[in-house]
Amino acid sequence: PGNTTNNLREVLFLDNQFSGCLPYGIGKLKNLTLFDASTNLITGPIPHSFGCLSKIELLNLANNQLYGEVPESVCKLPNLSNFTLSGNYITQVGPMCRKLINSKRLNVDWNCIRDLPKQRSFEDCGHFFSKDHQCPECSSN
């Protein structure tokens, strides 16, 4: 049981109405090749720890409420061939992520990245960011 996470290769959480933020600990799943948490209610930024998923090939976080900048460390992952972030509220992508977009390995359609095509309207993004979307803190109760 203690080594279960060391052997985990695929995580499929798609279409489950999960909410909250992506746990930082996911980055510790060193052998993960597929992570799909698409079509949920997940909010917050993408944890920088995802940049430690050195074996990841498919990362699908589409159709959630993720926002902020895509960590460059994630876009530098050597085996990442399919990275989908469409249908979120991402606001920034760096140079490495733009290379993935240009090579069709990263889909950021329908986000809030002003200088890219196929993005949400200014009004839609403004409405989303006018509300509080902070990750809930753990309660001591």
C-alpha positions as CSV (number, residue, x, y, z in Angstrom):
1,P,0.0,0.0,0.0
2,G,2.8,2.5,0.7
3,N,4.2,2.2,-2.8
4,T,0.9,2.5,-4.6
5,T,1.6,6.0,-5.7
6,N,5.0,5.0,-7.1
7,N,3.4,2.6,-9.5
8,L,0.4,4.8,-10.5
9,R,0.5,5.3,-14.3
10,E,-2.9,6.7,-15.2
11,V,-5.4,8.9,-13.3
12,L,-8.8,9.5,-14.8
13,F,-11.0,11.9,-12.9
14,L,-12.9,13.3,-15.9
15,D,-16.6,14.4,-15.7
16,N,-17.0,13.9,-11.9
17,Q,-18.1,17.4,-10.7
18,F,-15.0,17.6,-8.6
19,S,-14.4,21.0,-7.1
20,G,-11.6,22.8,-5.3
21,C,-8.0,23.1,-6.4
22,L,-5.5,20.6,-7.9
23,P,-3.4,19.2,-5.1
24,Y,0.3,20.1,-5.1
25,G,1.0,16.4,-4.3
26,I,0.0,15.2,-7.8
27,G,3.5,16.3,-8.8
28,K,4.9,13.5,-6.7
29,L,3.4,10.8,-9.0
30,K,6.7,10.3,-10.8
31,N,5.5,7.4,-13.1
32,L,2.3,9.1,-14.2
33,T,1.8,9.0,-18.0
34,L,-1.8,10.1,-18.2
35,F,-3.7,12.6,-16.0
36,D,-7.3,13.6,-17.1
37,A,-9.3,15.8,-14.8
38,S,-11.4,17.4,-17.6
39,T,-15.0,18.6,-17.3
40,N,-15.1,19.2,-13.5
41,L,-15.4,22.3,-11.4
42,I,-11.7,22.6,-10.5
43,T,-10.4,26.1,-9.8
44,G,-7.2,27.8,-9.0
45,P,-3.8,27.9,-10.8
46,I,-2.1,24.8,-12.2
47,P,0.4,23.8,-9.4
48,H,4.1,24.2,-10.3
49,S,4.6,20.7,-9.0
50,F,3.1,19.4,-12.3
51,G,6.4,20.3,-13.8
52,C,7.8,17.2,-11.9
53,L,5.7,14.8,-13.9
54,S,8.6,13.8,-16.1
55,K,6.9,10.8,-17.7
56,I,3.5,12.5,-18.4
57,E,2.4,12.1,-22.0
58,L,-1.3,13.3,-21.9
59,L,-2.4,16.0,-19.5
60,N,-6.1,17.0,-19.9
61,L,-7.5,19.8,-17.6
62,A,-10.0,21.1,-20.1
63,N,-13.4,22.5,-19.1
64,N,-12.7,23.5,-15.5
65,Q,-12.3,26.9,-13.9
66,L,-8.5,27.0,-13.8
67,Y,-6.9,30.5,-14.1
68,G,-3.5,32.3,-14.0
69,E,-0.4,31.4,-15.9
70,V,0.5,28.0,-17.2
71,P,3.8,27.0,-15.5
72,E,6.6,26.9,-18.0
73,S,8.0,23.9,-16.2
74,V,4.9,21.9,-17.4
75,C,5.4,23.0,-21.0
76,K,9.1,21.8,-20.8
77,L,8.1,18.2,-19.9
78,P,10.0,16.0,-22.4
79,N,7.2,13.4,-23.0
80,L,4.2,15.7,-23.1
81,S,2.5,15.2,-26.4
82,N,-1.1,16.2,-25.7
83,F,-1.8,19.0,-23.2
84,T,-5.4,20.3,-23.2
85,L,-6.5,23.4,-21.2
86,S,-9.4,24.6,-23.4
87,G,-12.4,25.9,-21.6
88,N,-10.8,27.5,-18.6
89,Y,-9.8,31.0,-17.6
90,I,-6.0,30.9,-18.2
91,T,-4.6,34.4,-18.7
92,Q,-0.9,33.8,-19.6
93,V,1.3,31.4,-21.4
94,G,5.1,31.7,-21.6
95,P,7.5,31.1,-24.6
96,M,7.8,27.3,-24.0
97,C,4.0,26.9,-23.8
98,R,3.6,29.0,-27.0
99,K,5.9,26.5,-28.8
100,L,3.5,23.7,-27.8
101,I,0.6,25.8,-29.0
102,N,2.3,26.3,-32.4
103,S,3.1,22.6,-32.7
104,K,-0.6,21.7,-31.8
105,R,0.5,19.9,-28.6
106,L,-1.2,22.4,-26.3
107,N,-4.8,23.6,-26.8
108,V,-5.7,26.8,-24.9
109,D,-8.8,27.7,-26.9
110,W,-11.6,29.3,-25.0
111,N,-9.5,30.9,-22.2
112,C,-8.7,34.5,-21.4
113,I,-5.3,34.9,-23.2
114,R,-5.8,38.3,-24.9
115,D,-3.3,37.9,-27.7
116,L,-4.4,34.5,-28.9
117,P,-7.3,33.6,-31.2
118,K,-10.4,31.6,-30.2
119,Q,-10.6,33.0,-26.6
120,R,-13.5,33.8,-24.3
121,S,-15.0,37.3,-24.6
122,F,-13.7,40.1,-22.5
123,E,-17.1,40.2,-20.8
124,D,-17.0,36.5,-19.9
125,C,-13.5,36.7,-18.5
126,G,-14.4,39.9,-16.6
127,H,-17.5,38.3,-15.1
128,F,-15.4,35.2,-13.9
129,F,-12.6,37.3,-12.4
130,S,-15.1,39.6,-10.6
131,K,-16.0,36.7,-8.3
132,D,-13.8,35.0,-5.7
133,H,-12.2,31.8,-6.9
134,Q,-9.7,31.1,-4.1
135,C,-8.8,27.6,-3.1
136,P,-10.5,26.7,0.2
137,E,-8.1,26.4,3.1
138,C,-8.2,23.3,5.2
139,S,-10.4,23.7,8.2
140,S,-9.3,22.7,11.7
141,N,-12.9,21.9,12.7
